[in-house]
Amino acid sequence: MFKRQLRQAAGFFLAATMAVGTVGCSGSSQKADTTAAESAAGTTAAENSGESAAAEETSQPAAGGSVTICYPDILTTCFLPFSASTGDRFSVAPAIESLGRTDIEGNVSGWLADSFTVDQENLTVTIKLKEGIQFSDGSDFNADAVIWNFDKMVEGGKASELGSPVSYEKTDDYTIVVKYDQWANNWEIVLSEVYIYCPAAFDANGEDWAAINAVGTGPYIMTEYVKEDHISYEKNPNYWIEGKPYLDELNIVFMTDITTQQAAFMNGEIDLISTNDATLTQILSDAGFENIAAQAPDLGAIKYIMFASGVEDSPFHDLKVRQAVSHAIDWDGYVYSLTGNLGIKVSQFGVPGAWSYDDSVELPAYDVEMAKALLAEAGYPDGFDTTISTISSNNNIAVLLQASLAEIGINAEINVMETSAFNAEKAEGTYDGGIITGQGASKLDFTNNYIRLYSTQGINYLNMMDHPADYEEALFGARAATDQDEKKALLKEASKKLANEYCLILPMAATFSTCFSNDRVADSGIYQSTSVIWTPEDIKVIE
């Protein structure tokens, strides 16, 4: 029924040029998030008018009802210990909750955990869990459940997402001590981002079942999952926070066609739509809808290319070849083509305001003749053949890059892969020794992400990407820093080496995702702190 109703949206499409009243999310918690965003980033993408603020004061939340959200990243698995996509966290958040949450300024607070106590001298973190919480199947949330999830993460090759501990054990039913062999300043952050799946449900049904069924302590229970189409949730009547959630039903839909997204939203089939598509953002803004998302380093997205710099028989193993490609990029043209001029140029893998971002670093000059000269110096005066591997959502980057490479004599064939096949190569694959395109989340503090994705201690690109010793020395040094100034300085150094000195990754453009809402929904928390943290327990319908 739900799927059929959404398919009807395109049939009732109203032109974007029609007169539409400005709408936006409301609610006291959202106003607090907006204030935090303004403080941290100096701006927000949308500011409430006096008229809408007055409406917020008089509107009342209604218990019950249904809300439908359109999210841009298609779910790859419900079982996060084996997930290769950060975006999966958003889609399962109504059912599966994390140990902690991070606000827009990078501060960690407990969620399923009451507290995280870091002991620098003894190299431990003590996690104290909330008591009296149950999974939606009635089994207990406790230290055993958390340790089981830790074990599964290690089994899935994600020990780095725990900070690479040497051990972890429970000291009582609600206390866990995590032990490390060297100091790192990000333990609290990485442990707070662990999402807790129900061990009993996994053990009873198996890994394949868990991949398509989200079971946790969350405010909603998954009732239906149609791959690459939608997820339906219903209210968890035994949720551990009294009086919550507010809705009876919550739906997340995955739409890749912009026209269908636009039609469904403007006809009320979708209540909230989060997007990083420049065309859709411009259409909805021009139609009078308000972007409620904040702008901050944790809410940016970076479109990039990565070379097979770690593959010795690839031309891209040679730094001069990678530098040549960097000089073949028309940076202004790429930003316009990829973002509709809603994005920005970035000289590093990050956005201004991130701790890793050095404003003094400049982009390589767009100079085709210099690019050809560097190729000749590397032994490729006539260019060479290569492959650009991508997925459909990032194919626009590949098309632009193919044209740029052709200008300097490199003949590149585009290989559009299924997302599952692309992700399967991330850990140890080399993508034919060529180039890949991607889009990654920006972070205020990139320490964990750089280590998790772009280091020898990570989970991805272990064979494809080169890992220069001085790059990792700066990166691991940032993790080990004992004060924030030292950490920021080392992160900047690592960032410059990653994208500028060694050209391991080239950022093509950065954008800030947008979220549009109709006027009946409040307190979603979407795109108010990070790209994947939101507040399913608070989202409500306003009368």
C-alpha positions in Angstrom: 0.0 0.0 0.0 2.8 2.4 1.0 4.8 1.7 -2.1 1.8 2.1 -4.4 0.9 5.5 -2.9 4.4 6.8 -3.6 4.3 5.6 -7.1 1.1 7.7 -7.6 3.1 10.9 -6.7 4.5 11.5 -10.2 1.0 11.2 -11.7 -0.2 14.2 -9.6 2.9 16.3 -10.1 2.4 20.1 -9.7 4.9 22.3 -11.5 7.6 23.9 -9.4 6.7 27.3 -10.6 3.3 27.3 -8.9 2.8 29.6 -6.0 3.8 27.8 -2.8 3.8 29.2 0.7 7.1 29.1 2.6 7.1 26.3 5.2 9.7 24.8 7.6 10.2 22.6 10.6 9.2 23.9 14.0 9.7 23.1 17.6 11.7 24.2 20.6 14.5 21.6 20.3 15.1 22.6 16.6 15.4 26.2 17.6 18.1 25.2 20.1 19.9 23.2 17.4 19.8 26.2 15.0 21.3 28.4 17.7 24.2 25.9 18.1 24.8 25.8 14.4 24.9 29.6 14.2 27.5 29.6 17.0 29.7 26.9 15.5 29.5 27.8 11.8 28.5 31.4 11.8 25.5 30.7 9.6 22.6 28.4 9.0 21.0 27.5 5.7 17.6 28.7 6.9 16.4 31.2 9.6 12.9 31.2 11.0 11.0 34.4 10.4 9.1 36.2 13.2 5.9 34.9 11.7 6.9 31.3 11.7 8.4 31.6 15.2 5.0 32.8 16.4 3.4 29.9 14.8 5.7 27.6 16.7 4.6 29.0 20.0 0.9 28.3 19.2 1.2 25.0 17.5 0.8 21.9 19.6 2.3 18.4 18.9 -0.3 15.7 18.1 0.2 12.2 19.4 0.1 9.6 16.6 0.2 10.1 12.9 2.7 9.1 10.2 5.7 10.8 8.7 7.6 9.9 5.5 11.2 10.9 4.9 13.1 10.7 1.7 16.8 10.0 2.2 19.5 10.1 -0.5 21.7 7.1 0.6 20.2 3.7 -0.2 20.5 1.3 2.8 23.1 -1.4 2.2 22.6 -3.4 5.4 20.7 -3.2 8.7 23.6 -4.9 10.5 26.0 -2.1 11.1 28.9 -4.1 12.5 29.3 -5.4 8.9 28.3 -2.1 7.1 30.7 -0.2 4.8 28.5 2.8 4.6 28.1 5.5 7.2 24.7 6.4 5.7 23.3 3.1 6.9 23.2 4.6 10.4 20.5 7.1 9.4 18.2 4.6 8.0 18.2 2.2 10.9 18.3 4.9 13.6 14.5 4.5 14.4 15.2 1.0 15.6 18.9 0.8 16.5 20.5 3.4 18.9 24.0 4.4 19.6 25.9 4.5 22.9 26.2 8.3 22.6 25.5 11.3 20.5 27.6 14.2 19.2 26.4 17.8 19.0 27.2 20.3 16.3 30.3 21.5 18.3 31.7 18.0 18.6 30.7 17.4 22.2 29.8 13.9 23.2 26.9 13.0 25.5 25.6 9.6 26.6 22.6 8.0 25.0 22.4 4.3 25.7 25.5 4.9 27.8 25.2 7.0 30.9 28.8 8.1 30.7 32.3 7.6 29.2 35.2 8.0 31.7 38.6 8.3 30.1 41.7 7.4 32.1 44.7 8.7 30.2 47.2 7.3 32.7 45.9 3.8 32.6 44.8 3.9 28.9 41.2 2.9 29.6 37.7 4.1 29.0 35.0 3.0 31.4 31.5 2.9 29.8 28.6 3.0 32.3 25.4 1.9 30.7 21.8 3.0 31.4 19.8 0.4 33.3 16.3 -0.9 32.7 16.4 -0.8 28.9 15.2 -3.6 26.7 15.5 -4.4 23.0 12.2 -4.4 21.1 12.1 -8.2 21.3 12.1 -8.1 25.1 15.7 -9.1 25.7 17.8 -7.1 28.0 20.2 -4.3 27.0 23.3 -4.7 29.1 27.1 -5.1 29.1 26.9 -8.5 27.4 24.9 -7.1 24.5 27.5 -4.3 24.0 30.4 -6.6 24.2 28.7 -8.9 21.6 28.4 -5.9 19.3 32.1 -5.1 19.9 33.0 -8.7 19.0 31.0 -8.5 15.8 32.7 -5.2 14.8 36.1 -6.8 15.2 34.9 -9.8 13.2 33.7 -7.4 10.5 37.2 -5.8 10.3 36.1 -2.7 12.2 38.3 -2.7 15.2 39.5 0.8 14.2 36.0 2.0 14.8 36.4 1.1 18.4 39.8 2.8 18.5 41.7 -0.5 18.1 41.5 -1.7 21.7 43.6 -4.5 23.1 40.8 -5.7 25.3 37.3 -5.0 26.6 35.5 -6.6 29.5 32.5 -6.1 31.7 33.1 -5.4 35.4 29.4 -5.7 36.2 26.1 -6.0 34.2 26.2 -2.3 33.2 29.9 -1.4 33.2 32.5 -2.1 30.5 36.2 -1.2 30.6 37.9 -0.8 27.3 41.7 -1.1 27.4 44.2 0.4 24.9 47.9 0.1 24.4 48.6 3.7 23.5 46.9 7.0 24.1 44.5 8.5 21.7 42.2 11.5 22.2 39.2 10.2 20.2 38.1 7.2 22.3 35.0 8.8 23.6 33.9 9.9 20.1 34.5 6.5 18.4 32.8 4.5 21.2 29.8 6.9 21.3 29.2 6.1 17.6 28.7 2.4 18.2 25.1 1.3 17.4 23.8 -1.6 19.3 22.1 -4.5 17.5 20.0 -7.0 19.4 22.2 -10.2 20.0 19.2 -12.4 20.6 17.5 -11.5 17.3 20.8 -12.2 15.4 21.4 -15.5 17.2 17.9 -16.7 16.6 17.7 -15.7 12.9 21.2 -15.5 11.5 23.4 -13.0 9.6 21.4 -12.9 6.4 18.2 -12.1 8.3 19.9 -9.4 10.3 21.1 -7.7 7.2 17.4 -6.9 6.3 15.9 -6.6 9.7 16.8 -3.8 12.1 16.3 -4.8 15.8 17.5 -2.6 18.6 16.3 -0.5 21.6 14.9 2.3 19.4 11.6 4.1 19.5 10.3 2.2 16.4 10.1 -1.4 15.2 10.8 -2.2 11.6 7.7 -3.8 9.9 8.7 -3.8 6.3 11.9 -3.4 4.2 11.8 -3.4 0.4 15.4 -3.2 -0.8 16.3 0.1 -2.6 12.7 1.3 -2.1 11.6 1.9 1.4 11.6 1.0 5.1 8.4 1.1 7.3 8.5 1.4 11.1 5.8 1.3 13.7 5.8 2.7 17.2 7.6 0.7 19.9 5.1 0.6 22.7 7.8 -0.4 25.2 10.3 2.3 24.4 12.5 3.2 27.4 11.8 6.9 27.3 8.4 7.5 28.8 5.9 9.3 26.5 7.9 8.7 23.4 7.9 8.3 20.4 5.1 10.5 19.2 4.3 8.9 15.9 2.4 5.7 15.1 4.4 5.1 11.9 7.6 6.3 10.4 8.7 5.6 6.8 12.0 6.2 5.0 11.9 6.0 1.2 14.9 5.8 -1.2 14.3 7.7 -4.4 17.0 8.3 -7.0 14.9 10.1 -9.6 14.8 13.8 -9.0 11.5 14.3 -10.8 9.9 11.6 -8.6 11.3 13.2 -5.5 10.1 16.6 -6.4 6.6 15.4 -7.3 6.2 13.3 -4.1 7.3 16.1 -1.9 5.3 18.9 -3.5 2.2 16.7 -3.4 2.6 15.8 0.2 3.5 12.1 -0.3 6.8 12.9 1.4 7.0 15.1 4.6 10.7 15.7 4.7 13.3 15.4 2.0 17.0 15.4 2.6 19.1 15.8 -0.5 22.6 16.8 -1.7 21.3 17.3 -5.2 21.8 20.8 -6.4 19.0 20.8 -9.0 16.4 19.6 -6.5 17.7 22.1 -3.9 17.3 24.9 -6.4 13.9 23.9 -7.5 12.5 23.6 -4.0 14.1 26.8 -2.9 12.7 28.7 -5.9 9.3 27.2 -5.1 9.4 28.9 -1.7 10.3 25.9 0.5 12.7 26.5 3.3 15.9 24.6 3.8 16.0 23.8 7.5 19.5 22.2 7.6 22.3 23.8 9.4 25.7 24.5 7.8 28.7 23.1 9.8 31.8 21.0 9.1 29.9 17.8 10.2 27.2 18.5 7.7 29.2 18.9 4.6 29.8 16.4 1.8 32.9 16.1 -0.4 32.9 14.9 -4.0 36.3 13.4 -4.7 38.4 11.1 -6.8 41.0 8.6 -5.5 43.9 7.1 -7.4 45.3 3.6 -7.3 48.4 5.1 -5.8 49.2 1.9 -3.9 49.3 -0.3 -6.9 52.9 -0.6 -8.1 52.1 -1.4 -11.8 49.5 1.4 -12.1 50.6 4.7 -13.7 49.0 6.4 -10.7 51.6 4.9 -8.4 53.8 7.8 -9.8 53.3 11.1 -8.0 53.9 13.1 -11.1 51.0 11.4 -12.9 48.7 12.2 -10.0 50.0 15.8 -10.0 49.3 15.9 -13.7 45.7 15.0 -13.2 45.4 17.7 -10.5 46.5 20.3 -13.0 43.9 19.1 -15.6 41.0 20.0 -13.3 39.0 23.1 -14.0 38.0 23.6 -10.4 35.5 26.4 -10.9 33.9 24.4 -13.8 33.7 21.3 -11.7 32.0 23.1 -8.8 29.4 24.6 -11.1 28.7 21.4 -13.0 28.6 19.2 -9.9 26.7 21.5 -7.6 24.9 24.0 -9.7 27.2 26.6 -8.1 25.7 25.8 -4.7 28.9 24.2 -3.6 32.4 25.5 -2.9 36.0 24.7 -4.0 38.1 23.0 -1.3 41.8 22.5 -1.4 41.7 19.6 1.1 39.5 16.7 2.0 37.3 18.7 4.3 35.5 22.1 4.5 36.5 25.4 6.0 36.0 25.3 9.8 37.1 21.7 10.1 40.1 21.2 12.4 42.0 19.6 9.5 41.4 22.4 7.0 44.2 24.9 6.4 42.9 28.0 4.7 46.3 29.0 3.4 46.6 25.9 1.1 45.8 26.7 -2.5 44.4 24.5 -5.2 46.7 23.4 -8.1 46.6 25.7 -11.0 44.4 24.6 -13.9 47.1 24.3 -16.5 46.8 21.7 -19.3 50.3 22.3 -20.7 51.8 21.8 -17.2 49.8 18.6 -16.8 51.1 17.2 -20.2 54.7 18.1 -19.2 54.4 16.2 -15.9 53.0 13.2 -17.8 56.0 13.3 -20.1 58.4 13.5 -17.2 56.7 10.4 -15.7 57.3 8.5 -19.0 53.8 8.9 -20.5 54.2 11.6 -23.3 51.4 10.0 -25.2 49.2 9.3 -22.2 47.8 5.8 -21.4 44.6 3.9 -21.0 42.8 3.6 -17.6 39.5 3.0 -15.9 37.3 5.2 -13.8 35.2 3.1 -11.5 32.0 4.6 -10.1 28.4 4.1 -9.0 25.4 5.8 -10.6 25.1 8.5 -8.1 28.7 9.6 -8.6 28.8 9.1 -12.4 28.6 12.9 -13.0 32.1 13.2 -11.5 33.4 10.4 -13.7 32.0 12.0 -16.9 33.7 15.3 -16.1 37.0 13.6 -15.2 36.9 11.5 -18.4 36.8 14.7 -20.4 39.6 16.4 -18.4 41.8 13.3 -18.8 41.2 13.2 -22.5 42.6 16.8 -22.7 46.0 15.6 -21.5 46.1 12.3 -23.5 44.7 9.8 -20.9 42.0 7.6 -22.4 39.6 6.6 -19.5 36.8 4.1 -19.7 34.0 4.6 -17.2 32.9 1.5 -15.3 29.5 2.1 -13.6 29.3 -0.6 -10.9 26.4 -1.8 -8.8 26.8 -0.3 -5.3 27.2 -3.7 -3.7 30.0 -4.7 -6.1 31.7 -1.3 -5.6 31.6 -1.6 -1.8 32.8 -5.2 -2.0 36.1 -4.0 -3.4 36.7 -1.2 -0.8 38.6 -3.2 1.7 41.3 -4.9 -0.5 40.3 -4.2 -4.1 42.3 -2.0 -6.5 39.5 -1.1 -9.1 41.7 -2.2 -12.1 44.5 0.1 -10.9 42.7 3.2 -12.1 40.6 5.9 -10.4 37.4 5.8 -8.4 34.9 8.6 -7.7 33.1 9.1 -4.5 31.3 11.3 -2.1 32.3 11.3 1.6 31.0 13.0 4.7 32.9 16.0 6.1 33.8 16.1 9.8 34.7 18.7 12.3 37.3 16.3 13.6 38.6 14.0 10.8 40.9 12.0 13.0 38.8 8.8 13.2 37.5 9.1 9.6 41.0 9.5 8.1 42.3 6.6 10.1 39.2 4.4 9.5 39.2 5.0 5.7 42.6 6.2 4.6 45.3 4.5 6.7 46.9 1.1 7.2 44.9 0.8 10.4 41.6 1.3 8.5 39.0 -0.8 6.9 39.0 0.5 3.3 41.5 1.0 0.4 44.2 -1.0 2.1 45.7 -2.1 -1.3 44.5 0.7 -3.6 45.9 3.7 -1.7 49.5 4.4 -0.9 50.1 5.3 2.8 53.3 7.4 3.0 55.0 7.1 6.3 55.1 10.9 7.1 51.4 11.2 6.3 50.6 8.4 8.8 53.0 9.8 11.3 51.1 13.1 11.3 47.7 11.4 11.3 48.5 9.0 14.2 50.2 11.8 16.0 46.9 13.8 15.9 45.2 10.8 17.5 47.9 10.7 20.2 48.0 14.4 20.9 47.5 15.5 24.5 46.0 18.9 23.8 43.7 20.2 21.1 46.1 22.7 19.6 48.6 20.0 18.9 45.9 17.8 17.5 44.6 20.4 15.1 48.2 21.2 13.9 48.9 17.6 13.1 45.5 17.1 11.5 46.3 20.0 9.2 49.6 18.5 8.3 48.0 15.1 7.5 45.3 16.7 5.5 47.8 18.6 3.3 49.8 15.5 2.7 46.7 13.5 1.8 45.3 15.8 -0.8 48.1 18.2 -1.8 51.6 16.9 -1.2 50.9 13.3 -2.3 47.7 13.8 -4.3 46.2 10.6 -2.9 42.7 12.0 -3.0 41.5 15.1 -5.0 38.4 16.8 -3.7 36.3 18.1 -6.6 33.8 20.1 -4.7 32.1 20.4 -1.3 28.4 20.9 -0.6 26.1 21.1 2.4 23.2 18.8 2.3 19.7 20.3 2.5 16.5 19.3 4.2 13.1 20.5 3.2 10.0 19.9 5.4 6.4 20.6 5.2 4.7 22.6 8.0 3.1 19.6 9.8 6.4 18.0 11.0 8.7 19.2 13.9 11.8 18.1 15.8 13.3 15.6 13.3 16.8 16.7 14.2 17.8 15.9 10.6 21.0 17.7 9.5 21.2 19.7 12.8 24.4 18.1 14.2 25.8 15.5 11.9 24.7 13.9 8.6 23.6 10.7 10.3 22.5 11.7 13.8 18.8 12.7 14.1 16.1 12.3 16.7 13.5 9.7 15.7 12.2 9.7 19.2 11.3 13.4 19.1 9.9 13.7 15.5 6.2 14.7 15.7 3.2 16.0 13.8 2.0 19.5 14.6 -1.7 20.3 14.6 
